């Protein structure tokens, strides 16, 4: 199952973030998933408990946000939603488009429990409150 290996890679990154912040537990993992990423959300959800068993993230909730496919038209310049097997411009109908979103699998946010606090979001290197992959 491809999604199990994806979960294991995700867990590796989450464990790295948890270690950097001295976390005792991971309470929530938020992921953004595009339809063109090659990963199916239901299969990822099924593989998740197997991947996190016995880890610092064993009881963490997995939240998956499926993001839409967006294309940029090279003819009219419009950015519109598209379907996986129909990457055409929603404004003019032209097929000469470039995918601008919907291909990614992104670790958006990790919530941690540390000895001093409970369920704190892990800040990213830019000072925000998410931990991107």
N, CA, C and O atoms as a GROMACS GRO file, in nm:
protein
  532
    1UNK      N    1   0.086  -0.118   0.000
    1UNK     CA    2   0.000   0.000   0.000
    1UNK      C    3   0.090   0.124   0.000
    1UNK      O    4   0.166   0.146   0.094
    2UNK      N    5   0.080   0.203  -0.104
    2UNK     CA    6   0.157   0.326  -0.123
    2UNK      C    7   0.132   0.424  -0.009
    2UNK      O    8   0.225   0.490   0.037
    3UNK      N    9   0.008   0.434   0.036
    3UNK     CA   10  -0.027   0.530   0.140
    3UNK      C   11   0.042   0.501   0.273
    3UNK      O   12   0.068   0.593   0.350
    4UNK      N   13   0.072   0.375   0.300
    4UNK     CA   14   0.144   0.343   0.424
    4UNK      C   15   0.284   0.403   0.420
    4UNK      O   16   0.330   0.458   0.520
    5UNK      N   17   0.353   0.392   0.308
    5UNK     CA   18   0.486   0.451   0.298
    5UNK      C   19   0.479   0.604   0.307
    5UNK      O   20   0.569   0.667   0.362
    6UNK      N   21   0.372   0.662   0.255
    6UNK     CA   22   0.353   0.807   0.267
    6UNK      C   23   0.332   0.843   0.414
    6UNK      O   24   0.390   0.941   0.462
    7UNK      N   25   0.251   0.767   0.485
    7UNK     CA   26   0.229   0.791   0.629
    7UNK      C   27   0.357   0.778   0.708
    7UNK      O   28   0.383   0.858   0.798
    8UNK      N   29   0.439   0.680   0.675
    8UNK     CA   30   0.565   0.660   0.746
    8UNK      C   31   0.660   0.778   0.723
    8UNK      O   32   0.729   0.821   0.815
    9UNK      N   33   0.664   0.829   0.602
    9UNK     CA   34   0.746   0.947   0.572
    9UNK      C   35   0.692   1.070   0.646
    9UNK      O   36   0.769   1.150   0.698
   10UNK      N   37   0.562   1.082   0.649
   10UNK     CA   38   0.497   1.193   0.722
   10UNK      C   39   0.531   1.182   0.871
   10UNK      O   40   0.564   1.283   0.934
   11UNK      N   41   0.522   1.063   0.926
   11UNK     CA   42   0.553   1.041   1.066
   11UNK      C   43   0.698   1.075   1.097
   11UNK      O   44   0.728   1.132   1.202
   12UNK      N   45   0.788   1.042   1.007
   12UNK     CA   46   0.930   1.075   1.027
   12UNK      C   47   0.948   1.226   1.043
   12UNK      O   48   1.022   1.271   1.130
   13UNK      N   49   0.882   1.304   0.958
   13UNK     CA   50   0.890   1.450   0.966
   13UNK      C   51   0.826   1.500   1.095
   13UNK      O   52   0.880   1.589   1.161
   14UNK      N   53   0.712   1.444   1.132
   14UNK     CA   54   0.642   1.484   1.254
   14UNK      C   55   0.730   1.454   1.376
   14UNK      O   56   0.737   1.536   1.468
   15UNK      N   57   0.795   1.340   1.379
   15UNK     CA   58   0.883   1.304   1.490
   15UNK      C   59   1.002   1.400   1.499
   15UNK      O   60   1.046   1.434   1.609
   16UNK      N   61   1.052   1.442   1.385
   16UNK     CA   62   1.163   1.538   1.381
   16UNK      C   63   1.118   1.671   1.441
   16UNK      O   64   1.189   1.731   1.521
   17UNK      N   65   1.000   1.717   1.403
   17UNK     CA   66   0.946   1.843   1.456
   17UNK      C   67   0.923   1.831   1.606
   17UNK      O   68   0.956   1.922   1.681
   18UNK      N   69   0.867   1.719   1.649
   18UNK     CA   70   0.840   1.697   1.791
   18UNK      C   71   0.970   1.700   1.871
   18UNK      O   72   0.976   1.759   1.979
   19UNK      N   73   1.074   1.637   1.820
   19UNK     CA   74   1.204   1.635   1.888
   19UNK      C   75   1.264   1.774   1.897
   19UNK      O   76   1.320   1.811   2.000
   20UNK      N   77   1.252   1.852   1.789
   20UNK     CA   78   1.304   1.989   1.788
   20UNK      C   79   1.240   2.077   1.895
   20UNK      O   80   1.302   2.170   1.945
   21UNK      N   81   1.115   2.046   1.930
   21UNK     CA   82   1.040   2.127   2.025
   21UNK      C   83   1.028   2.061   2.163
   21UNK      O   84   0.957   2.112   2.250
   22UNK      N   85   1.096   1.950   2.181
   22UNK     CA   86   1.093   1.881   2.310
   22UNK      C   87   0.954   1.831   2.348
   22UNK      O   88   0.919   1.830   2.466
   23UNK      N   89   0.877   1.790   2.250
   23UNK     CA   90   0.740   1.745   2.274
   23UNK      C   91   0.736   1.608   2.342
   23UNK      O   92   0.823   1.523   2.321
   24UNK      N   93   0.634   1.592   2.423
   24UNK     CA   94   0.611   1.462   2.487
   24UNK      C   95   0.506   1.383   2.411
   24UNK      O   96   0.496   1.261   2.425
   25UNK      N   97   0.428   1.455   2.330
   25UNK     CA   98   0.319   1.390   2.256
   25UNK      C   99   0.277   1.480   2.141
   25UNK      O  100   0.283   1.602   2.151
   26UNK      N  101   0.236   1.418   2.031
   26UNK     CA  102   0.175   1.490   1.919
   26UNK      C  103   0.024   1.471   1.932
   26UNK      O  104  -0.023   1.358   1.945
   27UNK      N  105  -0.052   1.581   1.928
   27UNK     CA  106  -0.197   1.570   1.947
   27UNK      C  107  -0.277   1.585   1.818
   27UNK      O  108  -0.390   1.538   1.810
   28UNK      N  109  -0.219   1.649   1.718
   28UNK     CA  110  -0.292   1.670   1.592
   28UNK      C  111  -0.194   1.691   1.478
   28UNK      O  112  -0.092   1.758   1.494
   29UNK      N  113  -0.226   1.632   1.364
   29UNK     CA  114  -0.148   1.649   1.242
   29UNK      C  115  -0.243   1.693   1.132
   29UNK      O  116  -0.341   1.625   1.103
   30UNK      N  117  -0.214   1.808   1.070
   30UNK     CA  118  -0.298   1.860   0.963
   30UNK      C  119  -0.221   1.852   0.831
   30UNK      O  120  -0.106   1.895   0.820
   31UNK      N  121  -0.288   1.795   0.730
   31UNK     CA  122  -0.228   1.774   0.600
   31UNK      C  123  -0.319   1.834   0.493
   31UNK      O  124  -0.441   1.823   0.501
   32UNK      N  125  -0.257   1.897   0.392
   32UNK     CA  126  -0.331   1.940   0.273
   32UNK      C  127  -0.294   1.842   0.162
   32UNK      O  128  -0.177   1.809   0.142
   33UNK      N  129  -0.396   1.795   0.091
   33UNK     CA  130  -0.379   1.691  -0.008
   33UNK      C  131  -0.449   1.730  -0.138
   33UNK      O  132  -0.568   1.761  -0.139
   34UNK      N  133  -0.374   1.727  -0.247
   34UNK     CA  134  -0.431   1.757  -0.378
   34UNK      C  135  -0.471   1.630  -0.449
   34UNK      O  136  -0.407   1.526  -0.432
   35UNK      N  137  -0.577   1.636  -0.530
   35UNK     CA  138  -0.623   1.519  -0.604
   35UNK      C  139  -0.520   1.462  -0.702
   35UNK      O  140  -0.528   1.344  -0.738
   36UNK      N  141  -0.424   1.542  -0.744
   36UNK     CA  142  -0.321   1.496  -0.838
   36UNK      C  143  -0.193   1.453  -0.768
   36UNK      O  144  -0.092   1.430  -0.834
   37UNK      N  145  -0.195   1.441  -0.636
   37UNK     CA  146  -0.076   1.405  -0.558
   37UNK      C  147  -0.041   1.257  -0.571
   37UNK      O  148   0.072   1.217  -0.541
   38UNK      N  149  -0.135   1.177  -0.615
   38UNK     CA  150  -0.113   1.034  -0.622
   38UNK      C  151  -0.148   0.962  -0.493
   38UNK      O  152  -0.126   0.842  -0.481
   39UNK      N  153  -0.204   1.036  -0.396
   39UNK     CA  154  -0.242   0.980  -0.267
   39UNK      C  155  -0.392   0.995  -0.250
   39UNK      O  156  -0.447   1.103  -0.271
   40UNK      N  157  -0.458   0.887  -0.211
   40UNK     CA  158  -0.601   0.888  -0.188
   40UNK      C  159  -0.628   0.912  -0.039
   40UNK      O  160  -0.577   0.840   0.046
   41UNK      N  161  -0.710   1.015  -0.008
   41UNK     CA  162  -0.738   1.051   0.131
   41UNK      C  163  -0.793   0.934   0.213
   41UNK      O  164  -0.745   0.912   0.324
   42UNK      N  165  -0.891   0.857   0.164
   42UNK     CA  166  -0.943   0.746   0.245
   42UNK      C  167  -0.837   0.639   0.274
   42UNK      O  168  -0.834   0.582   0.383
   43UNK      N  169  -0.750   0.612   0.177
   43UNK     CA  170  -0.644   0.514   0.198
   43UNK      C  171  -0.538   0.566   0.296
   43UNK      O  172  -0.481   0.490   0.374
   44UNK      N  173  -0.512   0.698   0.290
   44UNK     CA  174  -0.419   0.759   0.385
   44UNK      C  175  -0.475   0.750   0.527
   44UNK      O  176  -0.400   0.720   0.621
   45UNK      N  177  -0.604   0.774   0.542
   45UNK     CA  178  -0.669   0.763   0.673
   45UNK      C  179  -0.663   0.620   0.726
   45UNK      O  180  -0.645   0.599   0.846
   46UNK      N  181  -0.679   0.521   0.638
   46UNK     CA  182  -0.672   0.381   0.679
   46UNK      C  183  -0.532   0.339   0.718
   46UNK      O  184  -0.514   0.260   0.811
   47UNK      N  185  -0.431   0.391   0.649
   47UNK     CA  186  -0.292   0.354   0.677
   47UNK      C  187  -0.237   0.426   0.800
   47UNK      O  188  -0.144   0.377   0.864
   48UNK      N  189  -0.293   0.538   0.834
   48UNK     CA  190  -0.242   0.622   0.942
   48UNK      C  191  -0.229   0.550   1.076
   48UNK      O  192  -0.122   0.559   1.137
   49UNK      N  193  -0.331   0.479   1.125
   49UNK     CA  194  -0.315   0.411   1.254
   49UNK      C  195  -0.201   0.309   1.257
   49UNK      O  196  -0.135   0.292   1.360
   50UNK      N  197  -0.177   0.243   1.146
   50UNK     CA  198  -0.066   0.146   1.137
   50UNK      C  199   0.068   0.216   1.146
   50UNK      O  200   0.160   0.168   1.212
   51UNK      N  201   0.079   0.331   1.079
   51UNK     CA  202   0.206   0.404   1.075
   51UNK      C  203   0.242   0.465   1.209
   51UNK      O  204   0.359   0.467   1.246
   52UNK      N  205   0.144   0.515   1.283
   52UNK     CA  206   0.174   0.587   1.408
   52UNK      C  207   0.173   0.498   1.531
   52UNK      O  208   0.207   0.545   1.640
   53UNK      N  209   0.134   0.373   1.518
   53UNK     CA  210   0.128   0.282   1.634
   53UNK      C  211   0.262   0.278   1.706
   53UNK      O  212   0.366   0.255   1.644
   54UNK      N  213   0.258   0.301   1.836
   54UNK     CA  214   0.378   0.296   1.919
   54UNK      C  215   0.467   0.418   1.910
   54UNK      O  216   0.576   0.419   1.968
   55UNK      N  217   0.424   0.521   1.838
   55UNK     CA  218   0.506   0.642   1.821
   55UNK      C  219   0.455   0.755   1.910
   55UNK      O  220   0.353   0.741   1.977
   56UNK      N  221   0.525   0.865   1.909
   56UNK     CA  222   0.486   0.984   1.984
   56UNK      C  223   0.354   1.042   1.930
   56UNK      O  224   0.289   1.121   1.998
   57UNK      N  225   0.316   1.002   1.810
   57UNK     CA  226   0.193   1.051   1.747
   57UNK      C  227   0.080   0.948   1.750
   57UNK      O  228  -0.020   0.963   1.678
   58UNK      N  229   0.096   0.845   1.832
   58UNK     CA  230  -0.001   0.734   1.832
   58UNK      C  231  -0.145   0.781   1.854
   58UNK      O  232  -0.237   0.726   1.792
   59UNK      N  233  -0.167   0.879   1.939
   59UNK     CA  234  -0.304   0.924   1.968
   59UNK      C  235  -0.340   1.052   1.895
   59UNK      O  236  -0.447   1.109   1.918
   60UNK      N  237  -0.252   1.099   1.807
   60UNK     CA  238  -0.276   1.224   1.735
   60UNK      C  239  -0.390   1.209   1.634
   60UNK      O  240  -0.401   1.108   1.565
   61UNK      N  241  -0.471   1.311   1.627
   61UNK     CA  242  -0.578   1.317   1.526
   61UNK      C  243  -0.516   1.357   1.393
   61UNK      O  244  -0.433   1.448   1.388
   62UNK      N  245  -0.556   1.289   1.286
   62UNK     CA  246  -0.512   1.325   1.151
   62UNK      C  247  -0.625   1.402   1.084
   62UNK      O  248  -0.738   1.353   1.074
   63UNK      N  249  -0.594   1.522   1.038
   63UNK     CA  250  -0.691   1.605   0.967
   63UNK      C  251  -0.640   1.624   0.824
   63UNK      O  252  -0.530   1.673   0.802
   64UNK      N  253  -0.723   1.585   0.727
   64UNK     CA  254  -0.685   1.596   0.586
   64UNK      C  255  -0.777   1.696   0.517
   64UNK      O  256  -0.899   1.679   0.516
   65UNK      N  257  -0.717   1.800   0.461
   65UNK     CA  258  -0.793   1.896   0.380
   65UNK      C  259  -0.760   1.870   0.234
   65UNK      O  260  -0.646   1.886   0.192
   66UNK      N  261  -0.860   1.832   0.158
   66UNK     CA  262  -0.840   1.809   0.015
   66UNK      C  263  -0.857   1.943  -0.056
   66UNK      O  264  -0.963   2.005  -0.049
   67UNK      N  265  -0.751   1.986  -0.124
   67UNK     CA  266  -0.753   2.115  -0.192
   67UNK      C  267  -0.791   2.094  -0.339
   67UNK      O  268  -0.760   1.990  -0.396
   68UNK      N  269  -0.856   2.192  -0.399
   68UNK     CA  270  -0.899   2.175  -0.538
   68UNK      C  271  -0.784   2.189  -0.636
   68UNK      O  272  -0.679   2.245  -0.605
   69UNK      N  273  -0.806   2.135  -0.754
   69UNK     CA  274  -0.711   2.153  -0.864
   69UNK      C  275  -0.737   2.290  -0.924
   69UNK      O  276  -0.850   2.324  -0.957
   70UNK      N  277  -0.629   2.368  -0.938
   70UNK     CA  278  -0.639   2.500  -1.000
   70UNK      C  279  -0.542   2.502  -1.117
   70UNK      O  280  -0.429   2.456  -1.107
   71UNK      N  281  -0.588   2.558  -1.229
   71UNK     CA  282  -0.504   2.571  -1.348
   71UNK      C  283  -0.496   2.718  -1.390
   71UNK      O  284  -0.588   2.796  -1.367
   72UNK      N  285  -0.383   2.752  -1.452
   72UNK     CA  286  -0.362   2.885  -1.507
   72UNK      C  287  -0.360   2.870  -1.658
   72UNK      O  288  -0.282   2.792  -1.713
   73UNK      N  289  -0.446   2.944  -1.725
   73UNK     CA  290  -0.458   2.936  -1.871
   73UNK      C  291  -0.351   3.022  -1.938
   73UNK      O  292  -0.334   3.139  -1.904
   74UNK      N  293  -0.279   2.963  -2.034
   74UNK     CA  294  -0.175   3.038  -2.105
   74UNK      C  295  -0.236   3.127  -2.214
   74UNK      O  296  -0.166   3.212  -2.270
   75UNK      N  297  -0.364   3.109  -2.244
   75UNK     CA  298  -0.428   3.189  -2.348
   75UNK      C  299  -0.498   3.313  -2.294
   75UNK      O  300  -0.476   3.423  -2.344
   76UNK      N  301  -0.583   3.294  -2.191
   76UNK     CA  302  -0.659   3.409  -2.140
   76UNK      C  303  -0.608   3.459  -2.005
   76UNK      O  304  -0.649   3.565  -1.958
   77UNK      N  305  -0.517   3.382  -1.941
   77UNK     CA  306  -0.458   3.424  -1.815
   77UNK      C  307  -0.543   3.398  -1.692
   77UNK      O  308  -0.504   3.434  -1.581
   78UNK      N  309  -0.658   3.335  -1.709
   78UNK     CA  310  -0.747   3.307  -1.596
   78UNK      C  311  -0.693   3.191  -1.513
   78UNK      O  312  -0.632   3.098  -1.566
   79UNK      N  313  -0.717   3.197  -1.383
   79UNK     CA  314  -0.687   3.086  -1.294
   79UNK      C  315  -0.821   3.031  -1.247
   79UNK      O  316  -0.900   3.102  -1.184
   80UNK      N  317  -0.847   2.904  -1.278
   80UNK     CA  318  -0.977   2.845  -1.249
   80UNK      C  319  -0.961   2.704  -1.193
   80UNK      O  320  -0.855   2.643  -1.203
   81UNK      N  321  -1.070   2.654  -1.133
   81UNK     CA  322  -1.074   2.516  -1.087
   81UNK      C  323  -1.080   2.423  -1.208
   81UNK      O  324  -1.128   2.461  -1.314
   82UNK      N  325  -1.031   2.301  -1.189
   82UNK     CA  326  -1.034   2.202  -1.297
   82UNK      C  327  -1.057   2.065  -1.236
   82UNK      O  328  -1.050   2.047  -1.114
   83UNK      N  329  -1.086   1.970  -1.321
   83UNK     CA  330  -1.108   1.831  -1.281
   83UNK      C  331  -0.982   1.750  -1.311
   83UNK      O  332  -0.906   1.786  -1.401
   84UNK      N  333  -0.960   1.640  -1.238
   84UNK     CA  334  -0.837   1.561  -1.259
   84UNK      C  335  -0.812   1.516  -1.402
   84UNK      O  336  -0.698   1.516  -1.447
   85UNK      N  337  -0.913   1.479  -1.473
   85UNK     CA  338  -0.895   1.431  -1.610
   85UNK      C  339  -0.940   1.533  -1.714
   85UNK      O  340  -0.962   1.499  -1.830
   86UNK      N  341  -0.954   1.658  -1.671
   86UNK     CA  342  -1.002   1.762  -1.760
   86UNK      C  343  -0.939   1.894  -1.716
   86UNK      O  344  -1.006   1.981  -1.658
   87UNK      N  345  -0.810   1.908  -1.743
   87UNK     CA  346  -0.734   2.026  -1.698
   87UNK      C  347  -0.747   2.141  -1.798
   87UNK      O  348  -0.647   2.192  -1.849
   88UNK      N  349  -0.871   2.180  -1.824
   88UNK     CA  350  -0.896   2.290  -1.918
   88UNK      C  351  -0.935   2.416  -1.842
   88UNK      O  352  -0.979   2.411  -1.727
   89UNK      N  353  -0.919   2.528  -1.909
   89UNK     CA  354  -0.953   2.658  -1.850
   89UNK      C  355  -1.104   2.667  -1.830
   89UNK      O  356  -1.181   2.642  -1.922
   90UNK      N  357  -1.144   2.703  -1.711
   90UNK     CA  358  -1.286   2.720  -1.680
   90UNK      C  359  -1.344   2.848  -1.738
   90UNK      O  360  -1.466   2.862  -1.745
   91UNK      N  361  -1.257   2.941  -1.780
   91UNK     CA  362  -1.305   3.068  -1.835
   91UNK      C  363  -1.322   3.061  -1.986
   91UNK      O  364  -1.427   3.100  -2.038
   92UNK      N  365  -1.220   3.012  -2.058
   92UNK     CA  366  -1.228   3.012  -2.204
   92UNK      C  367  -1.234   2.872  -2.266
   92UNK      O  368  -1.259   2.859  -2.386
   93UNK      N  369  -1.211   2.768  -2.186
   93UNK     CA  370  -1.220   2.630  -2.236
   93UNK      C  371  -1.095   2.579  -2.305
   93UNK      O  372  -1.095   2.467  -2.356
   94UNK      N  373  -0.988   2.658  -2.308
   94UNK     CA  374  -0.865   2.616  -2.374
   94UNK      C  375  -0.794   2.507  -2.293
   94UNK      O  376  -0.804   2.503  -2.171
   95UNK      N  377  -0.723   2.420  -2.363
   95UNK     CA  378  -0.653   2.309  -2.298
   95UNK      C  379  -0.509   2.344  -2.260
   95UNK      O  380  -0.444   2.266  -2.191
   96UNK      N  381  -0.459   2.457  -2.304
   96UNK     CA  382  -0.321   2.497  -2.274
   96UNK      C  383  -0.316   2.565  -2.136
   96UNK      O  384  -0.319   2.688  -2.124
   97UNK      N  385  -0.308   2.481  -2.035
   97UNK     CA  386  -0.308   2.528  -1.897
   97UNK      C  387  -0.189   2.471  -1.822
   97UNK      O  388  -0.124   2.376  -1.866
   98UNK      N  389  -0.161   2.532  -1.708
   98UNK     CA  390  -0.056   2.483  -1.618
   98UNK      C  391  -0.119   2.466  -1.481
   98UNK      O  392  -0.188   2.555  -1.432
   99UNK      N  393  -0.096   2.351  -1.419
   99UNK     CA  394  -0.150   2.324  -1.286
   99UNK      C  395  -0.076   2.412  -1.185
   99UNK      O  396   0.047   2.412  -1.180
  100UNK      N  397  -0.152   2.489  -1.105
  100UNK     CA  398  -0.091   2.574  -1.003
  100UNK      C  399  -0.117   2.522  -0.861
  100UNK      O  400  -0.046   2.560  -0.768
  101UNK      N  401  -0.217   2.436  -0.845
  101UNK     CA  402  -0.238   2.369  -0.716
  101UNK      C  403  -0.317   2.242  -0.739
  101UNK      O  404  -0.389   2.227  -0.838
  102UNK      N  405  -0.301   2.150  -0.643
  102UNK     CA  406  -0.373   2.023  -0.652
  102UNK      C  407  -0.282   1.904  -0.670
  102UNK      O  408  -0.328   1.791  -0.676
  103UNK      N  409  -0.150   1.930  -0.678
  103UNK     CA  410  -0.053   1.821  -0.694
  103UNK      C  411   0.021   1.789  -0.564
  103UNK      O  412   0.098   1.693  -0.559
  104UNK      N  413  -0.002   1.868  -0.462
  104UNK     CA  414   0.081   1.860  -0.341
  104UNK      C  415   0.024   1.772  -0.232
  104UNK      O  416  -0.096   1.750  -0.222
  105UNK      N  417   0.116   1.722  -0.150
  105UNK     CA  418   0.086   1.664  -0.021
  105UNK      C  419   0.171   1.746   0.075
  105UNK      O  420   0.293   1.736   0.073
  106UNK      N  421   0.106   1.826   0.160
  106UNK     CA  422   0.177   1.921   0.244
  106UNK      C  423   0.142   1.901   0.391
  106UNK      O  424   0.026   1.899   0.429
  107UNK      N  425   0.246   1.885   0.471
  107UNK     CA  426   0.227   1.883   0.616
  107UNK      C  427   0.204   2.027   0.658
  107UNK      O  428   0.297   2.108   0.660
  108UNK      N  429   0.081   2.059   0.690
  108UNK     CA  430   0.040   2.197   0.715
  108UNK      C  431   0.066   2.241   0.858
  108UNK      O  432   0.110   2.354   0.882
  109UNK      N  433   0.036   2.152   0.954
  109UNK     CA  434   0.043   2.193   1.095
  109UNK      C  435   0.058   2.070   1.184
  109UNK      O  436   0.001   1.964   1.157
  110UNK      N  437   0.136   2.086   1.289
  110UNK     CA  438   0.154   1.980   1.388
  110UNK      C  439   0.129   2.042   1.525
  110UNK      O  440   0.192   2.142   1.560
  111UNK      N  441   0.038   1.984   1.602
  111UNK     CA  442   0.012   2.033   1.738
  111UNK      C  443   0.081   1.938   1.836
  111UNK      O  444   0.068   1.816   1.827
  112UNK      N  445   0.154   1.999   1.928
  112UNK     CA  446   0.238   1.924   2.021
  112UNK      C  447   0.199   1.949   2.165
  112UNK      O  448   0.144   2.054   2.200
  113UNK      N  449   0.230   1.851   2.246
  113UNK     CA  450   0.219   1.867   2.390
  113UNK      C  451   0.362   1.863   2.443
  113UNK      O  452   0.436   1.767   2.418
  114UNK      N  453   0.401   1.968   2.515
  114UNK     CA  454   0.535   1.975   2.572
  114UNK      C  455   0.524   1.968   2.724
  114UNK      O  456   0.414   1.978   2.777
  115UNK      N  457   0.636   1.949   2.794
  115UNK     CA  458   0.630   1.943   2.940
  115UNK      C  459   0.571   2.070   3.003
  115UNK      O  460   0.509   2.063   3.109
  116UNK      N  461   0.590   2.185   2.938
  116UNK     CA  462   0.544   2.312   2.994
  116UNK      C  463   0.404   2.353   2.950
  116UNK      O  464   0.337   2.429   3.020
  117UNK      N  465   0.360   2.304   2.837
  117UNK     CA  466   0.229   2.342   2.784
  117UNK      C  467   0.159   2.220   2.731
  117UNK      O  468   0.218   2.112   2.721
  118UNK      N  469   0.032   2.235   2.697
  118UNK     CA  470  -0.045   2.126   2.641
  118UNK      C  471  -0.098   2.167   2.505
  118UNK      O  472  -0.153   2.276   2.489
  119UNK      N  473  -0.082   2.078   2.407
  119UNK     CA  474  -0.135   2.093   2.271
  119UNK      C  475  -0.099   2.226   2.208
  119UNK      O  476  -0.188   2.300   2.165
  120UNK      N  477   0.031   2.257   2.202
  120UNK     CA  478   0.073   2.380   2.137
  120UNK      C  479   0.107   2.354   1.992
  120UNK      O  480   0.164   2.250   1.960
  121UNK      N  481   0.072   2.448   1.901
  121UNK     CA  482   0.112   2.430   1.762
  121UNK      C  483   0.263   2.450   1.750
  121UNK      O  484   0.321   2.535   1.818
  122UNK      N  485   0.325   2.374   1.664
  122UNK     CA  486   0.469   2.388   1.642
  122UNK      C  487   0.492   2.504   1.548
  122UNK      O  488   0.442   2.502   1.435
  123UNK      N  489   0.568   2.607   1.590
  123UNK     CA  490   0.593   2.719   1.501
  123UNK      C  491   0.688   2.679   1.388
  123UNK      O  492   0.778   2.597   1.408
  124UNK      N  493   0.668   2.738   1.271
  124UNK     CA  494   0.761   2.710   1.162
  124UNK      C  495   0.877   2.809   1.170
  124UNK      O  496   0.878   2.896   1.256
  125UNK      N  497   0.973   2.795   1.082
  125UNK     CA  498   1.093   2.877   1.088
  125UNK      C  499   1.066   3.024   1.056
  125UNK      O  500   1.149   3.110   1.086
  126UNK      N  501   0.951   3.055   0.996
  126UNK     CA  502   0.919   3.195   0.966
  126UNK      C  503   0.843   3.261   1.080
  126UNK      O  504   0.802   3.376   1.068
  127UNK      N  505   0.824   3.188   1.191
  127UNK     CA  506   0.758   3.247   1.306
  127UNK      C  507   0.609   3.227   1.307
  127UNK      O  508   0.541   3.275   1.398
  128UNK      N  509   0.555   3.155   1.208
  128UNK     CA  510   0.410   3.128   1.204
  128UNK      C  511   0.374   3.016   1.298
  128UNK      O  512   0.454   2.976   1.382
  129UNK      N  513   0.254   2.964   1.285
  129UNK     CA  514   0.208   2.859   1.374
  129UNK      C  515   0.188   2.726   1.304
  129UNK      O  516   0.115   2.641   1.355
  130UNK      N  517   0.251   2.706   1.191
  130UNK     CA  518   0.238   2.577   1.122
  130UNK      C  519   0.376   2.518   1.103
  130UNK      O  520   0.477   2.587   1.113
  131UNK      N  521   0.377   2.391   1.075
  131UNK     CA  522   0.503   2.322   1.052
  131UNK      C  523   0.498   2.256   0.916
  131UNK      O  524   0.460   2.140   0.905
  132UNK      N  525   0.536   2.330   0.810
  132UNK     CA  526   0.528   2.274   0.676
  132UNK      C  527   0.633   2.168   0.653
  132UNK      O  528   0.738   2.167   0.716
  133UNK      N  529   0.601   2.078   0.559
  133UNK     CA  530   0.695   1.971   0.525
  133UNK      C  531   0.797   2.025   0.429
  133UNK      O  532   0.887   1.951   0.387
   0.00000   0.00000   0.00000
